[in-house]
Amino acid sequence: MRYGTSALFLSILGYTGSGHDMGRPSVSGWFNGFDFVENPFSLFPCHQPYGFSEFMAILNFIVKLVSRIFMPGLAKNMAEEGTFDFTTPGGTEGDFDRSKFIQVEDKGSDITIVSFAGAAVLFAGMPQFEFRKMLNENENNYNLVFVRDPRRSAYFEHPHGGPGGVEFYMGLVNDTLKELGSSYNVALGASAGGAGAFYVSSFANINQIVAFAPGFPPVVYTKPTTQLKTYFNIKKLLTEPAAYAEVVLVTLAAQLVMWKVNRVHGANNLPDITQCYLDVTPAPPRATIFYGERCLPDRLQAMHHRNIPSITLKPINSGRHNCAADLKKQGILGKTILAEIEAGLRASCANRDAISPPSAEEGV
């Protein structure tokens, strides 16, 4: 049913006809040569006996098409990098280049920012090292670690394919932080990178998380009712067409990402990221979630965490999934992130002072 909702939307976008021709592309349609499929995931059966893979190929095509129309820079960069396909595994075997997954800028600081890249749906380029330029421009002296997931699986999939992605990236991050020797470590990420920041941080030495519209729980984006409200949000289409297209693109891409992840782990075997975060001992790290208050799926995901004391929700006046871009446009993204880190540092120092026993001199 989750994918059937996407089928409904794609049919309206590119298909016309009725009766025996239901599901065939119109003369001016975008999908010449494709028919929708008669399977549990399609609401528009046709006479061709295609399967679920063909439906996902059509969905993949739509995501790429919308990217080309509304985000040509992203589409061009991803095509040049050979990563413009959400259904191609693209795994590696044997030895691999560590720099494809993590890069480190050691500035000798006692504070490290670990930035988790997203799925390259909204940031210009392949799963890129998000916020890199912005962080460097703010002239901070923090160590910077940039982590990315070339397989675009929200860090669930191992680079060789199959499960074990979290263990792989957790090992990379923990080994790197041990080498840097910093005492205060911050995980940073947007979209799928925000989900990765929460999940990997549940098993790594992280003191604080700053996330922008983190993509969990994923059921929010794949839920049929949310999809319908997103696809048929006519008011948003008329008043914020760019934001509408962006959220539609993310919603479609979420189906592809979850399809890939479910193939690896099984639909019922995915971990609960929120619960993993809550299970961190002695206590989960301080976390802040920024989200666009007019982006329905992101607002619903944020509300899922509203009763967790260690998580602070901060809505942004935005209808976009990529709400960080609106802050960047205002010239305050870097300041916003650094202000959160500084607040976390102050809180950490206050907590440390509160639990530290008095020195001999103080006791006199």
C-alpha positions in Angstrom: 0.0 0.0 0.0 2.9 2.4 0.7 4.1 2.1 -2.9 0.6 2.0 -4.2 0.2 5.6 -3.1 3.3 6.5 -5.1 1.8 4.6 -8.1 -1.3 6.8 -7.8 0.7 10.0 -7.9 2.9 8.8 -10.8 -0.2 7.7 -12.8 -1.7 11.2 -12.4 1.6 12.8 -13.4 2.2 10.9 -16.6 -0.7 8.6 -17.5 -4.1 8.9 -19.0 -6.8 6.6 -20.3 -9.5 4.4 -19.0 -10.8 0.8 -19.2 -8.3 -1.4 -21.1 -6.0 1.6 -21.7 -5.8 2.4 -18.0 -2.1 3.0 -17.1 -0.9 3.7 -20.7 1.1 6.8 -21.2 -0.5 9.7 -23.0 1.0 11.0 -26.3 2.8 13.7 -24.4 3.5 11.6 -21.4 7.0 11.2 -19.8 7.0 7.5 -19.6 6.9 6.2 -23.2 7.4 2.5 -23.2 6.3 1.8 -19.6 3.1 0.3 -18.2 2.1 0.2 -14.5 2.1 -3.2 -13.1 -0.5 -5.6 -11.7 0.9 -6.2 -8.3 0.0 -5.4 -4.7 1.8 -2.1 -4.9 0.0 -0.7 -7.8 -3.5 0.9 -7.8 -3.7 0.9 -11.5 -3.5 -2.7 -13.0 -2.9 -3.2 -16.7 -2.6 -6.1 -19.0 1.2 -6.3 -18.9 2.5 -8.8 -16.3 5.3 -6.7 -14.9 6.5 -7.0 -11.3 7.6 -4.8 -8.4 11.1 -4.2 -9.9 9.5 -2.5 -12.9 7.4 -0.3 -10.7 10.6 0.7 -8.8 12.3 1.4 -12.1 9.5 3.8 -13.0 9.8 5.5 -9.6 13.5 5.8 -10.0 12.9 7.4 -13.3 10.6 10.0 -11.8 13.0 10.9 -9.1 15.7 11.5 -11.7 13.3 13.4 -13.9 12.2 15.8 -11.1 15.8 16.3 -10.1 16.7 17.3 -13.7 13.8 19.7 -13.9 14.0 21.4 -10.5 17.6 20.7 -9.4 19.7 20.5 -12.6 23.0 21.1 -10.8 22.4 18.1 -8.5 21.3 15.9 -11.5 24.4 16.9 -13.5 26.9 16.3 -10.7 25.4 12.9 -9.7 25.3 11.8 -13.4 29.0 12.7 -13.8 29.8 10.8 -10.6 27.9 7.8 -11.9 25.6 7.8 -8.9 22.4 9.0 -10.5 20.5 5.8 -9.9 18.8 4.8 -6.7 18.2 1.1 -7.7 21.8 0.2 -8.8 23.7 -1.4 -5.9 27.1 -0.1 -6.9 28.8 -2.2 -4.2 32.5 -2.7 -3.8 34.4 -5.9 -3.2 37.7 -6.6 -1.5 39.8 -3.6 -0.5 38.3 -0.1 -0.8 39.5 3.4 -0.5 38.8 4.7 3.1 38.7 8.3 1.8 35.5 7.5 -0.1 33.8 7.1 3.3 35.5 9.5 5.7 37.8 12.5 5.5 39.5 14.1 8.5 40.8 17.6 9.1 42.8 17.5 12.3 43.3 21.0 13.7 44.6 19.8 17.1 41.4 20.9 18.8 39.7 19.2 21.8 36.4 19.5 20.0 35.4 17.5 16.9 32.5 18.0 14.5 31.4 14.8 12.7 29.3 15.7 9.7 27.2 12.8 8.2 26.3 13.4 4.5 22.7 12.7 3.4 21.4 10.8 0.3 22.4 13.5 -2.2 18.7 14.1 -2.9 18.9 17.8 -2.0 22.5 18.8 -1.8 24.4 19.6 -5.0 26.5 16.5 -5.8 27.0 12.9 -4.9 26.4 12.0 -1.2 28.7 14.9 -0.4 30.4 16.2 2.7 27.7 18.5 3.8 28.3 21.8 5.5 32.0 21.6 4.7 32.4 24.9 3.0 30.2 26.6 5.6 32.1 25.1 8.5 35.4 26.2 7.1 34.1 29.7 6.4 33.1 30.2 10.0 36.8 30.2 11.0 36.3 27.8 13.8 39.3 25.8 15.0 37.4 22.5 15.5 38.5 19.2 14.1 36.3 18.3 11.2 35.3 14.8 10.2 33.2 14.2 7.0 31.4 10.9 6.7 29.4 9.8 3.6 27.4 6.8 2.5 27.9 6.3 -1.2 25.3 3.5 -1.3 22.6 6.0 0.0 21.2 3.6 2.5 21.0 5.9 5.5 24.2 4.1 6.7 22.4 0.8 7.1 24.2 -1.0 4.2 27.8 -2.1 4.3 30.0 -0.8 1.4 30.4 -4.4 0.2 26.6 -4.8 0.2 24.4 -6.5 2.8 23.8 -5.5 6.4 26.5 -4.3 8.8 26.6 -0.7 7.7 26.2 0.8 11.1 29.0 -1.4 12.5 31.2 -0.3 9.6 30.6 3.5 10.0 30.6 3.2 13.8 34.1 1.7 13.6 35.3 4.4 11.2 34.0 7.2 13.5 35.2 5.7 16.8 38.7 4.9 15.4 38.9 8.5 14.0 37.8 10.1 17.3 40.3 7.9 19.2 43.1 9.1 16.9 42.0 12.7 17.3 41.8 12.4 21.1 39.1 15.1 21.4 37.0 15.1 24.6 33.8 16.7 23.1 32.4 15.3 19.9 29.4 16.6 17.9 27.5 14.7 15.3 25.9 16.8 12.5 23.6 15.9 9.6 20.7 16.7 7.5 18.0 14.4 6.1 19.4 10.9 5.9 22.6 12.3 7.3 20.6 13.4 10.4 19.3 9.9 10.8 22.8 8.6 10.4 24.0 11.0 13.0 21.5 9.7 15.5 21.9 6.0 14.7 25.7 5.8 14.5 26.0 8.1 17.5 24.1 5.6 19.5 27.1 3.4 19.3 29.9 5.9 19.0 31.6 8.4 21.4 29.3 11.4 20.7 28.4 14.1 23.2 25.9 16.1 21.1 23.8 15.8 18.0 22.6 18.6 15.7 20.3 17.5 13.0 18.2 19.1 10.3 15.0 17.3 9.3 16.5 13.8 10.2 14.8 11.1 8.1 13.4 9.0 10.9 11.1 7.3 11.7 11.0 6.5 8.0 7.4 5.3 8.1 6.3 8.9 8.2 7.5 9.5 4.6 6.3 6.1 3.3 2.9 6.2 5.1 0.1 6.3 2.5 -1.8 9.1 4.2 1.3 11.3 4.4 2.1 10.6 0.8 -1.4 11.6 -0.3 -1.3 14.8 1.7 2.1 15.6 0.2 1.3 14.9 -3.4 -2.1 16.6 -3.3 -1.2 19.7 -1.3 -2.6 22.1 -3.8 -2.2 25.1 -1.6 1.6 24.5 -1.3 1.8 23.8 -5.0 0.3 27.3 -5.7 2.0 29.2 -2.9 5.4 27.5 -2.6 5.9 25.5 -5.9 9.7 25.0 -5.3 9.2 23.7 -1.8 6.3 21.5 -3.0 8.5 20.0 -5.7 11.3 19.4 -3.2 9.1 17.6 -0.7 7.5 15.5 -3.4 11.0 14.5 -4.6 12.1 13.5 -1.1 8.9 11.5 -0.6 9.5 9.6 -3.9 13.1 9.1 -3.1 12.2 7.8 0.4 10.3 5.0 -1.3 13.4 4.0 -3.2 15.8 4.2 -0.2 13.5 2.2 2.0 13.0 -0.4 -0.8 16.8 -0.8 -1.0 17.2 -1.0 2.8 14.4 -3.5 3.1 16.0 -5.7 0.5 19.1 -5.9 2.7 17.6 -6.1 6.1 14.1 -7.3 5.6 11.0 -5.1 6.0 10.5 -6.1 9.7 14.2 -6.1 10.8 15.1 -2.4 10.7 16.2 -1.0 14.1 14.2 1.7 15.9 16.6 4.6 15.7 14.8 6.5 18.4 15.0 3.6 20.8 18.7 3.0 20.1 19.2 6.7 21.0 17.3 6.3 24.2 19.2 3.2 25.2 22.5 5.0 25.2 24.1 4.7 28.7 24.6 6.5 31.1 22.3 8.9 29.2 21.6 9.8 25.6 23.5 12.8 24.2 22.0 16.3 24.1 20.3 16.6 20.7 18.6 19.4 18.7 16.3 18.8 15.7 15.6 21.7 13.3 12.8 21.2 10.9 10.6 23.2 8.5 7.4 24.0 10.2 5.4 24.0 6.9 6.9 20.7 5.7 4.3 18.1 6.9 6.5 14.9 6.9 9.3 16.6 8.8 7.0 18.2 11.3 5.4 14.8 12.0 8.9 13.2 12.4 9.8 16.0 14.8 6.6 15.6 16.8 7.5 11.9 17.3 10.4 13.1 19.5 8.6 15.9 21.4 8.4 14.1 24.7 12.1 13.2 24.9 13.8 15.5 27.5 17.2 15.3 25.9 15.9 16.3 22.4 15.1 20.0 21.7 12.8 20.7 18.7 13.4 24.0 16.8 11.0 24.8 14.0 12.2 27.0 11.2 9.9 29.2 9.1 10.2 27.1 6.0 8.2 24.8 3.8 11.2 22.9 2.6 12.7 19.6 3.7 16.1 21.2 3.2 15.4 23.8 5.8 19.1 24.3 6.4 19.3 25.9 2.9 16.8 28.6 4.1 19.1 29.3 7.0 22.1 29.4 4.7 20.2 31.8 2.4 19.7 34.1 5.3 23.4 33.8 6.2 22.8 32.3 9.6 23.3 28.6 9.1 26.9 28.5 10.4 26.0 30.8 13.3 23.0 28.6 14.2 25.1 25.4 14.2 28.0 26.9 16.2 25.5 28.5 18.7 24.1 25.0 19.3 27.6 23.6 19.8 28.6 26.4 22.2 25.4 25.9 24.2 26.2 22.2 24.4 29.7 22.9 25.6 28.4 25.2 28.3 25.9 22.6 29.5 28.6 19.9 29.5 31.0 22.1 31.5 28.2 22.9 34.0 27.3 19.2 34.4 30.9 18.3 34.9 31.4 21.0 37.5 28.2 19.9 39.3 29.3 16.3 39.6 33.0 16.9 40.3 34.0 16.5 43.9 35.6 19.7 45.4 39.4 19.9 45.4 41.5 19.9 48.6 41.8 23.7 48.5 38.0 24.2 47.9 37.3 21.9 50.9 39.4 24.0 53.3 
